[in-house]
Amino acid sequence: VPPGLTGGPTLGPDTATTVNVAPGIATRLLPILPGESFIQGSVAGRGGQASVQKAGIDFGARVYVVDDYFNAVPGRPADVRINTPTDAYAPAVSTAGINTTFGYTDLIIFSMRRAATHYLTVSDYGGSGLDVIASSTFTLKAADPMGLQLLLPGETAVPGSGNYPSGGKTVGASTQTAGRGFSATVNLVDRYMNVYKD
C-alpha cells in the first residue's frame, strides 16, 4: 500500500542539513540607484523603481561587485567611477573604492544638470577586469524656475548647459530684415537653463 493511504506506512518529516551557498567569481559591476533595492540571485540583481531626481541636487548611487548571478562578492578590490553619458554638463564624479568586507561602495554622491531621461554607467577605473552593467533609466526634472530665456530665430535651446542668465542656447541669431516680422520663443527656465514644465 502506498504511503499516505489507509494501511500504508506513516512517513515522518525530515530536515536537511543547512547548506551555505557562496558567491561565484566576481565578473561585473552593478549600479543601484535611489528607489532600487539590491536583490542577490535575481534575474537583474535589482528591484524597485529608480526615483525621480532634480537638476543640481545631490543624490547617491551604490556600486556592487557581483558574480554572474548577481550575488555580491566580498573580498574583490576595485576602484570605480560613475559616468553620466547622457549629461555632458554634469560635474565629474570622483572614483570610489569597493569596500571589500561587503562587496560594494559607500554611497557615491553626485549631481546632474540636464533635465531628461538618463542612465549611468560605471567604469572599472583600475582596469581590474570587471564588466560593466548600465544603470536603470531615471528621470531628472528641472530645478526650481529662476527666470526667462529668449530664443531668437537661429538660436536653439541647450538644456543643462547654462548658469542663468548665461548660456543655455546656441549662439548665432539669424539676420532679420527691417520691416518684416519674426518670431521669438520665451521659456521659463531653471538655473541650468532647463525648461521648467511642472
C-alpha positions as CSV (number, residue, x, y, z in Angstrom):
1,V,0.0,0.0,0.0
2,P,1.5,3.4,-0.9
3,P,2.4,5.8,1.9
4,G,-0.4,8.1,3.0
5,L,-3.2,5.6,2.2
6,T,-5.1,3.6,4.8
7,G,-3.0,0.6,5.8
8,G,0.2,2.2,4.3
9,P,3.3,3.2,6.2
10,T,3.4,6.5,8.0
11,L,6.2,8.8,6.9
12,G,7.7,11.5,9.2
13,P,9.2,14.8,8.1
14,D,13.0,15.3,7.8
15,T,15.0,18.5,7.8
16,A,18.1,18.7,5.6
17,T,21.4,19.9,6.9
18,T,21.9,23.7,6.3
19,V,23.9,24.3,3.1
20,N,25.8,27.5,2.7
21,V,26.0,28.9,-0.9
22,A,29.0,31.1,-1.6
23,P,29.0,33.7,-4.4
24,G,30.8,32.8,-7.6
25,I,33.8,34.6,-9.2
26,A,33.4,38.4,-9.4
27,T,32.6,39.3,-13.1
28,R,30.9,42.7,-13.2
29,L,29.9,45.9,-11.5
30,L,26.2,46.7,-10.8
31,P,25.0,50.2,-10.0
32,I,22.0,50.6,-7.7
33,L,20.0,53.9,-7.8
34,P,17.9,55.6,-5.2
35,G,14.5,53.8,-5.1
36,E,16.0,50.5,-6.1
37,S,17.0,47.5,-3.9
38,F,19.8,45.1,-4.5
39,I,18.4,41.6,-4.8
40,Q,21.0,38.8,-4.8
41,G,20.5,35.9,-7.2
42,S,17.6,37.6,-9.1
43,V,17.4,38.0,-12.9
44,A,18.6,41.6,-12.9
45,G,20.1,42.0,-9.4
46,R,17.9,44.8,-8.5
47,G,14.2,45.6,-7.9
48,G,12.0,48.6,-7.4
49,Q,11.8,51.8,-9.5
50,A,14.5,54.4,-9.7
51,S,13.2,57.6,-8.2
52,V,12.9,60.9,-9.9
53,Q,15.8,63.4,-9.3
54,K,16.1,67.1,-9.6
55,A,18.8,69.1,-11.6
56,G,21.6,70.4,-9.4
57,I,20.5,68.4,-6.3
58,D,23.0,65.8,-5.0
59,F,21.9,62.1,-4.9
60,G,23.8,58.9,-4.4
61,A,24.3,55.5,-6.1
62,R,26.0,52.4,-4.8
63,V,28.1,50.0,-6.9
64,Y,28.3,46.3,-6.2
65,V,30.8,43.7,-7.3
66,V,28.7,40.7,-8.4
67,D,29.1,37.3,-9.9
68,D,27.1,36.0,-13.0
69,Y,24.0,35.5,-10.8
70,F,24.1,39.0,-9.2
71,N,25.4,37.8,-5.8
72,A,27.6,40.3,-4.0
73,V,31.3,39.2,-4.0
74,P,33.2,40.4,-0.9
75,G,37.0,40.4,-1.0
76,R,37.3,41.6,-4.6
77,P,39.0,45.1,-4.6
78,A,38.3,47.6,-7.4
79,D,38.2,51.3,-7.9
80,V,35.1,52.5,-9.7
81,R,33.8,55.7,-11.3
82,I,30.2,56.6,-12.1
83,N,29.8,58.2,-15.6
84,T,26.9,60.3,-16.9
85,P,26.9,59.6,-20.6
86,T,23.6,61.3,-21.2
87,D,24.5,64.5,-19.5
88,A,27.6,66.2,-20.9
89,Y,27.2,69.1,-18.4
90,A,27.2,67.1,-15.1
91,P,30.2,67.7,-12.9
92,A,32.8,64.9,-12.9
93,V,32.4,62.2,-10.3
94,S,35.4,61.1,-8.1
95,T,36.5,57.5,-8.1
96,A,35.4,55.3,-5.1
97,G,36.8,52.1,-3.8
98,I,34.8,48.9,-3.2
99,N,34.5,48.0,0.5
100,T,36.0,44.5,0.3
101,T,34.3,43.5,3.5
102,F,30.8,43.8,1.9
103,G,31.4,43.9,-1.8
104,Y,30.0,47.3,-2.6
105,T,30.9,51.0,-2.3
106,D,29.7,53.6,0.1
107,L,27.1,55.9,-1.5
108,I,28.7,57.8,-4.3
109,I,27.3,61.3,-4.3
110,F,26.9,63.4,-7.4
111,S,24.6,65.7,-9.3
112,M,23.4,66.2,-12.9
113,R,22.3,69.3,-14.9
114,R,20.3,68.4,-18.0
115,A,16.6,67.6,-17.4
116,A,15.9,64.5,-19.4
117,T,15.7,60.7,-19.1
118,H,19.1,59.4,-18.1
119,Y,21.1,56.3,-17.3
120,L,24.5,55.8,-15.7
121,T,27.5,53.6,-16.5
122,V,30.3,52.5,-14.2
123,S,34.0,52.4,-15.1
124,D,36.3,49.7,-13.7
125,Y,38.8,52.6,-13.2
126,G,41.9,50.5,-12.5
127,G,41.1,48.1,-15.3
128,S,40.8,45.1,-13.0
129,G,38.8,43.0,-15.4
130,L,35.2,43.6,-14.3
131,D,32.5,44.1,-16.9
132,V,30.0,47.0,-16.6
133,I,26.3,47.0,-16.5
134,A,24.4,50.2,-17.2
135,S,22.0,51.5,-14.5
136,S,18.3,51.6,-14.9
137,T,16.9,54.7,-16.6
138,F,15.6,57.5,-14.4
139,T,14.1,61.0,-14.8
140,L,15.9,64.2,-13.9
141,K,13.5,67.1,-13.6
142,A,14.3,70.8,-13.9
143,A,15.2,72.7,-10.8
144,D,13.0,75.4,-9.4
145,P,12.3,78.2,-12.0
146,M,14.7,81.1,-12.0
147,G,13.9,83.3,-15.0
148,L,13.1,83.7,-18.6
149,Q,15.1,82.6,-21.7
150,L,14.7,84.4,-25.0
151,L,15.4,82.4,-28.2
152,L,15.6,84.3,-31.4
153,P,15.5,82.8,-34.9
154,G,18.6,80.8,-35.5
155,E,19.1,80.0,-31.8
156,T,18.4,76.6,-30.2
157,A,18.0,75.8,-26.6
158,V,20.7,73.6,-25.0
159,P,19.2,72.5,-21.7
160,G,21.6,72.0,-18.8
161,S,24.4,73.9,-20.4
162,G,23.9,77.3,-18.7
163,N,24.2,79.1,-15.5
164,Y,21.3,81.6,-15.5
165,P,21.2,84.1,-17.2
166,S,24.2,82.9,-19.2
167,G,24.4,80.1,-21.7
168,G,21.7,77.5,-22.3
169,K,21.5,78.1,-26.1
170,T,23.5,78.1,-29.3
171,V,25.0,81.4,-30.3
172,G,24.1,82.8,-33.7
173,A,20.8,84.5,-34.1
174,S,20.0,84.9,-37.8
175,T,19.9,88.3,-39.5
176,Q,16.4,89.8,-39.9
177,T,15.1,92.2,-42.5
178,A,13.8,95.7,-41.4
179,G,10.1,95.9,-41.6
180,R,9.5,92.2,-41.7
181,G,8.1,90.3,-38.7
182,F,9.8,87.4,-37.0
183,S,9.0,85.1,-34.1
184,A,10.9,84.6,-30.8
185,T,10.4,81.9,-28.1
186,V,10.3,82.7,-24.4
187,N,10.9,79.8,-21.9
188,L,10.6,79.7,-18.2
189,V,13.9,78.1,-17.1
190,D,15.8,76.9,-14.0
191,R,19.3,77.8,-13.0
192,Y,20.8,75.4,-15.6
193,M,18.6,76.7,-18.4
194,N,16.3,73.6,-18.4
195,V,12.7,74.5,-19.4
196,Y,10.5,74.3,-16.3
197,K,7.3,72.3,-17.0
198,D,5.8,71.5,-13.6
